[in-house]
Amino acid sequence: MSGRKYVNLVVTGASGRVGRLICDLVGAHEEQWELVGAVAHPRSSRLGQPSFTSSDHAPIVTPNFGGKCDLVIDFSTPAGTETAIQIALREGAALLVGTTGLPESTRQVLEAAARRIAVLLAPNTSVGVATCAALVEQAARLLGPGYRVEIVEAHHKHKKDAPSGTALMLAEAAKKGGASIEPDQIHALRGGDVVGEHTIRFAGEGEYLEILHRATSRSLFARGSLRAGRWLVTQPPGFYTMSDVLRRAAADASSRT
């Protein structure tokens, strides 16, 4: 990819909230990206429509993709993720999965695919959330077992999985730091049009520490996925997370100082 100007991209879940934002962003940044496929559910009302409106040459939304690509970004459903895996493996393309609520069987398929292609599983593609997870792990390690961890997450009323994939990821970060978290320490709130909010509280004797991430626009997930995707297409086969993207960004910043 080092000598190529464009990243040829396929978006699965192109009729969803984040998928549509990714298509629109790519349409506005043609000097870096070329959207070559937009895939939606076979019963989607967007089938046959342009994937974005800023160009007369936008790919039409279809139920599958049969061309060449460098990267597949998936924000769909567990069934849509299976389609994304098939496309990426067939084309030898990198695969970024932002779909949440995946069954363990699909995760196992992703891990198997990572032996052939670069796979990034990201319950949340926000760089801020990746930073939050790093802070949670460090806080758990520094504070020790005397501090009880509670995670409260809030999302819009249409979100199906609860707790969120991000909340589970943050819980895993706390566990990596040595904290103990049971299911009843993770709380999910659903209502209104909340984009996403996650609060991690470390409660000790006489004090508590809170780490908060609040998403104010879904565009951050689209921007984060494109940033991570551009990095992913340069990587060898393997199973990656947003933490790997964050570490690369930190290494690049350090090399410039």
C-alpha positions as CSV (number, residue, x, y, z in Angstrom):
1,M,0.0,0.0,0.0
2,S,3.0,2.3,0.5
3,G,3.1,3.2,-3.2
4,R,-0.7,3.5,-3.8
5,K,-2.6,6.7,-3.6
6,Y,-6.1,5.3,-2.9
7,V,-7.4,2.7,-0.5
8,N,-10.2,0.8,-2.3
9,L,-12.9,0.4,0.3
10,V,-16.0,-1.8,0.7
11,V,-18.5,-0.8,3.5
12,T,-20.8,-3.5,4.7
13,G,-23.8,-2.1,6.7
14,A,-23.9,0.8,4.3
15,S,-27.5,1.6,5.1
16,G,-26.8,1.9,8.8
17,R,-26.0,5.0,10.8
18,V,-22.3,4.7,10.9
19,G,-22.0,2.9,7.5
20,R,-23.7,5.8,5.8
21,L,-21.4,8.3,7.5
22,I,-18.4,6.4,6.3
23,C,-19.7,6.4,2.7
24,D,-20.3,10.1,2.9
25,L,-16.8,10.8,4.4
26,V,-15.1,8.7,1.7
27,G,-17.1,10.5,-0.9
28,A,-15.7,13.8,0.4
29,H,-12.1,12.6,0.5
30,E,-11.5,11.0,-2.8
31,E,-7.8,11.9,-2.8
32,Q,-7.3,9.3,0.0
33,W,-10.1,6.8,-0.6
34,E,-12.2,5.2,-3.3
35,L,-15.4,3.5,-2.3
36,V,-15.8,0.6,-4.6
37,G,-18.6,-1.2,-2.8
38,A,-21.5,-0.5,-0.5
39,V,-23.3,-3.5,0.9
40,A,-26.6,-3.6,2.8
41,H,-29.1,-6.1,4.1
42,P,-31.0,-7.8,1.2
43,R,-34.2,-6.2,2.5
44,S,-32.7,-2.7,3.0
45,S,-34.7,0.2,1.5
46,R,-31.5,1.7,0.2
47,L,-30.7,-1.1,-2.2
48,G,-30.3,0.4,-5.7
49,Q,-29.6,3.9,-4.4
50,P,-26.2,5.8,-4.6
51,S,-24.0,5.2,-1.5
52,F,-23.4,8.9,-1.1
53,T,-24.7,12.0,-2.7
54,S,-21.6,14.2,-3.4
55,S,-20.7,12.4,-6.7
56,D,-22.5,11.1,-9.8
57,H,-20.1,8.1,-9.7
58,A,-21.0,6.8,-6.2
59,P,-21.4,3.0,-6.1
60,I,-24.9,1.7,-5.9
61,V,-25.9,0.0,-2.6
62,T,-26.1,-3.8,-3.2
63,P,-26.7,-6.9,-1.1
64,N,-23.2,-8.2,-1.8
65,F,-19.9,-7.3,-3.5
66,G,-18.0,-9.0,-6.3
67,G,-15.0,-6.8,-7.2
68,K,-11.5,-6.0,-5.9
69,C,-10.8,-4.1,-2.7
70,D,-8.1,-3.4,-0.2
71,L,-10.2,-2.9,2.9
72,V,-13.6,-4.0,4.2
73,I,-15.2,-1.9,7.0
74,D,-18.2,-3.6,8.6
75,F,-20.8,-1.8,10.7
76,S,-23.8,-4.1,10.2
77,T,-25.2,-7.2,12.0
78,P,-23.7,-10.5,13.0
79,A,-25.0,-11.9,9.6
80,G,-23.6,-8.9,7.8
81,T,-20.2,-9.5,9.5
82,E,-20.2,-13.0,8.0
83,T,-20.6,-11.5,4.6
84,A,-17.8,-9.0,5.3
85,I,-15.5,-11.9,6.3
86,Q,-16.3,-13.7,3.1
87,I,-15.5,-10.6,0.9
88,A,-12.3,-9.9,2.8
89,L,-11.0,-13.5,2.6
90,R,-11.9,-13.8,-1.1
91,E,-10.1,-10.6,-2.0
92,G,-7.2,-10.9,0.5
93,A,-8.3,-7.5,1.9
94,A,-7.9,-6.1,5.4
95,L,-11.0,-6.3,7.6
96,L,-12.2,-3.8,10.2
97,V,-15.3,-5.0,12.2
98,G,-17.1,-2.4,14.2
99,T,-20.3,-4.5,14.6
100,T,-21.1,-5.3,18.2
101,G,-23.1,-8.1,19.8
102,L,-21.2,-10.7,17.8
103,P,-21.6,-14.3,19.0
104,E,-18.5,-16.3,20.1
105,S,-18.7,-18.4,16.9
106,T,-18.2,-15.3,14.7
107,R,-15.3,-14.1,16.8
108,Q,-13.7,-17.5,16.3
109,V,-14.2,-17.2,12.6
110,L,-12.5,-13.7,12.7
111,E,-9.6,-15.2,14.7
112,A,-9.2,-17.9,12.0
113,A,-9.4,-15.3,9.2
114,A,-6.6,-13.3,11.0
115,R,-4.2,-16.1,10.0
116,R,-4.7,-15.0,6.4
117,I,-5.6,-11.3,6.5
118,A,-5.2,-8.3,8.8
119,V,-8.3,-8.2,11.1
120,L,-9.2,-5.4,13.5
121,L,-12.1,-6.0,15.9
122,A,-13.3,-2.7,17.3
123,P,-16.4,-2.5,19.5
124,N,-15.7,1.2,19.4
125,T,-13.6,2.9,16.7
126,S,-13.2,6.2,18.7
127,V,-9.5,7.0,19.4
128,G,-10.8,8.7,22.6
129,V,-12.3,5.4,23.8
130,A,-9.1,3.6,23.0
131,T,-7.3,6.1,25.2
132,C,-10.0,5.7,27.8
133,A,-9.4,1.9,27.9
134,A,-5.6,2.5,28.4
135,L,-6.4,4.9,31.3
136,V,-8.8,2.4,32.9
137,E,-6.2,-0.4,32.8
138,Q,-3.5,1.9,34.3
139,A,-5.9,3.2,37.0
140,A,-6.9,-0.4,38.0
141,R,-3.2,-1.3,38.3
142,L,-2.3,1.8,40.3
143,L,-5.3,1.8,42.6
144,G,-5.2,-1.9,43.4
145,P,-7.9,-4.3,44.7
146,G,-9.2,-1.9,47.4
147,Y,-11.2,0.0,44.8
148,R,-14.4,-1.4,43.4
149,V,-15.0,-0.8,39.7
150,E,-18.4,0.1,38.3
151,I,-19.2,0.8,34.7
152,V,-22.3,2.7,33.6
153,E,-23.0,3.1,29.9
154,A,-25.9,4.9,28.2
155,H,-27.0,4.7,24.5
156,H,-30.0,5.6,22.4
157,K,-33.2,3.6,22.6
158,H,-32.6,1.7,19.4
159,K,-29.3,0.0,20.5
160,K,-29.9,-3.7,20.7
161,D,-27.0,-5.1,22.7
162,A,-26.7,-4.4,26.4
163,P,-24.3,-3.9,27.9
164,S,-22.5,-2.3,25.0
165,G,-19.4,-3.8,23.4
166,T,-17.5,-0.8,24.5
167,A,-18.5,-1.4,28.2
168,L,-17.3,-5.0,27.9
169,M,-14.1,-3.8,26.3
170,L,-13.5,-1.3,29.2
171,A,-14.3,-4.1,31.7
172,E,-11.6,-6.2,30.1
173,A,-9.2,-3.3,30.3
174,A,-9.9,-3.0,34.0
175,K,-9.3,-6.8,34.4
176,K,-6.0,-6.5,32.6
177,G,-5.0,-4.0,35.3
178,G,-5.9,-6.5,38.0
179,A,-9.5,-5.4,38.9
180,S,-12.2,-7.9,39.5
181,I,-15.5,-7.2,37.7
182,E,-18.7,-9.2,37.9
183,P,-21.7,-8.8,35.5
184,D,-23.6,-6.9,38.1
185,Q,-20.9,-4.2,38.1
186,I,-21.8,-3.2,34.5
187,H,-25.0,-1.1,34.1
188,A,-26.7,-0.3,30.8
189,L,-29.1,2.6,30.2
190,R,-31.2,2.9,27.1
191,G,-33.3,5.9,26.0
192,G,-33.6,8.9,23.9
193,D,-31.0,9.7,21.2
194,V,-27.8,9.3,23.3
195,V,-24.9,8.6,21.0
196,G,-22.8,6.9,23.6
197,E,-21.6,7.6,27.2
198,H,-19.4,5.4,29.4
199,T,-18.4,6.2,33.0
200,I,-15.9,4.0,34.9
201,R,-15.9,4.6,38.6
202,F,-13.2,3.4,41.0
203,A,-14.6,3.6,44.5
204,G,-12.4,3.4,47.5
205,E,-12.4,4.4,51.2
206,G,-13.0,8.2,51.4
207,E,-12.7,8.9,47.6
208,Y,-13.7,7.7,44.2
209,L,-12.2,8.3,40.8
210,E,-14.2,8.5,37.6
211,I,-13.1,8.3,33.9
212,L,-15.7,9.5,31.5
213,H,-16.0,9.3,27.7
214,R,-19.0,11.0,26.0
215,A,-19.6,10.7,22.2
216,T,-21.4,13.8,20.9
217,S,-21.6,12.7,17.2
218,R,-21.5,9.4,15.4
219,S,-19.1,11.0,12.9
220,L,-16.3,10.2,15.3
221,F,-16.9,6.5,14.8
222,A,-16.7,7.0,11.0
223,R,-13.5,9.1,11.2
224,G,-11.9,6.7,13.7
225,S,-12.6,3.7,11.5
226,L,-11.0,5.4,8.4
227,R,-8.0,6.3,10.5
228,A,-7.7,2.7,11.8
229,G,-8.4,1.3,8.4
230,R,-5.6,3.2,6.7
231,W,-3.2,1.8,9.3
232,L,-4.7,-1.7,9.0
233,V,-4.0,-2.0,5.3
234,T,-0.3,-1.7,5.9
235,Q,-0.2,-4.5,8.5
236,P,0.5,-8.2,8.0
237,P,-2.1,-10.9,8.7
238,G,-3.0,-10.8,12.4
239,F,-5.7,-10.0,15.0
240,Y,-5.6,-6.3,16.0
241,T,-7.5,-3.9,18.2
242,M,-7.8,-0.1,18.5
243,S,-5.1,-0.2,21.2
244,D,-2.6,-1.2,18.4
245,V,-3.7,1.8,16.4
246,L,-3.2,4.0,19.5
247,R,0.2,2.6,20.2
248,R,1.3,3.3,16.6
249,A,0.0,6.9,16.9
250,A,2.0,7.3,20.1
251,A,5.1,5.9,18.5
252,D,4.8,8.2,15.5
253,A,4.4,11.2,17.8
254,S,7.4,10.2,19.8
255,S,9.6,9.8,16.7
256,R,8.7,13.4,15.7
257,T,9.9,14.9,18.9
